[in-house]
Amino acid sequence: MSRLKNLHEVRIPGAIDPAKAQGRGRESPPHASRVWRIVEVLQERIASQQLRGGERLHEQALATEFGASRTVIREVLGSLEQRSLVQRIPNRGAYVKGLGEKEVLDIFEIREWLEALLTLRATQNAPDGHWVRFIALFEGPLAASIQAGDLTAYNDALEDLRLETARIADNEIANGFIYQVLDRARVIKIRVTLLPGRAEAGRLLHLKMLGCMAGRDGEGAQRYKREIISSARDLFVKYKALIL
């Protein structure tokens, strides 16, 4: 149960180093690139809850931090608002948008259908032997990492598998939707992984899913992907007071 104490101190797989990204933001790239780089930094701070729900984002403070004009910062906040990460209230300012229980459950529902679709397409599109390296990873090294209590490698492997599945599925519309959904819920996803027994149970389910993918059993792969997400949802409901 010691892991439960650290649910709010998680590293997001693939997270950008804010200091490095912030330094890049002070260079003089094209306007759109500069906006995007600041968006990346703030997005990661929100995902990792360095910026928490309800916290105000002050335009002038952000402009000073990133060496940008307030016009650029307004574009940044607009982009974050489009991703449902920020809410702008007239005459009051911009605030980090928190996640409520209903929204998290809605996200689980959307993920279950979209990720199952991508898993099916990836199973159909992948060349023979494509999933062998993931099967070997989930069978050996990750089992040892989880047993040792090191979940960083496991979370990184989940992200690598998700990205490769999306690439092979080759469905830009579905990928775009799932990217937006995961932007809102990455920290929830990682915290569920930290719950007692979840990582090992998830590893075994992923192995079954990968076995189906390797055998071109699209329906079986979809079934296990849905079970992975639905079982995570059930754990969220059970431990929501600790996770939110």
Secondary structure as UniProt FT lines:
FT   HELIX           2..6
FT   TURN            7..8
FT   TURN            13..14
FT   HELIX           18..25
FT   HELIX           31..47
FT   TURN            48..49
FT   TURN            53..54
FT   STRAND          56..57
FT   HELIX           59..66
FT   HELIX           70..82
FT   TURN            83..84
FT   STRAND          86..89
FT   TURN            90..92
FT   STRAND          93..96
FT   HELIX           101..125
FT   TURN            128..131
FT   HELIX           132..139
FT   HELIX           141..147
FT   TURN            148..149
FT   HELIX           152..169
FT   HELIX           172..193
FT   TURN            196..197
FT   HELIX           198..214
FT   TURN            215..216
FT   HELIX           218..243
//
